[in-house]
Amino acid sequence: MYDPTIFENLKVAFENHIYDLDNIDRIITIMNRVDRIDLSVLAREFSIQFALVDQPEVTAEIVLEASLQDLAGEILEWTEINPGCSITLRFYKHINNTAIQCKKVEQALNSIWESDIELTQTLSFVYGEESGYMDTIDARFKHKINEENMNEIGEFLDHVLKTLEELSDI
């Protein structure tokens, strides 16, 4: 009998919560969705990108990943492996004043997510356009998640929505 992996179960749980926020609650608009199997390293990745309906200028992306080691450890029931999924939040925001806005972004994310994340901001621009920068904000969680964290998804998404609101105000 087929037994879904931790990755599959978490992916479905995230999808259900996020699609409810789009289709039922109409709080967000889903903009993109990726479900990828990387055959070169035998890894899985699921990501879903969305924005608040009333503040579409900042987008959030939730990235769920499982490595070969995580998948094999779970399926083969290796006792020395603690299988789970890595999770990254990625936000996209246009900014003009890097010195001020990047610091405010950092403060906002650290106040919401505290010490749970490793934060990286990457700035990019289109050559020839003087319209500011795209700030790609990666908040990578330090700990893996598994099925024991499923009851926390709703609260997690509340924090993501709060982060989108705060980033929209910067």
ABEGO torsion letter per residue (X at the ends): XBBBBAAAAAAAAAAAAAAAAAAAAGABBBABBBBBBBAAAGBBBBBBBBBBAABAABBBBBBBBBBAAAAAAAAAGBAABBBEBBBBBBBBBBBABAAAAAAAAAAAAAAAAEAABBBBBBBBBBBGBAAEBBBBBBBBBABBBBAAAAAAAAAAAAAAAAAAAAAAAX
